[in-house]
Amino acid sequence: MYKKKVLVDLDGVLNNYGINKFDESYIPSLKKGARSFIEQLAECGELYLFTSRNLLLASKWLIQNFYLKFNIVLLYILVD
């Protein structure tokens, strides 16, 4: 059976991006309502989180905030 793929951006959608000055070595905290947003999206299909941030840093953030509760695939966008 076909399952929909749902793509979600990290910065500004799931985290509090833009509140402080950008720091490439730090991903801001989870945005209010983001957890329930992801829970609802998980019912609709496979979740894909895309970002151009450091892959290891983004992976750690994902684990810390969603505790691997959801099977979220992390897509890394390479930026020149």
Secondary structure by P-SEA (a helix, b strand, c coil): cbbbbbbbbcccccccccccccccccccccccaaaaaaaaaaaacbbbbbccccaaaaaaaaaaacccccbbbbbbbbcc
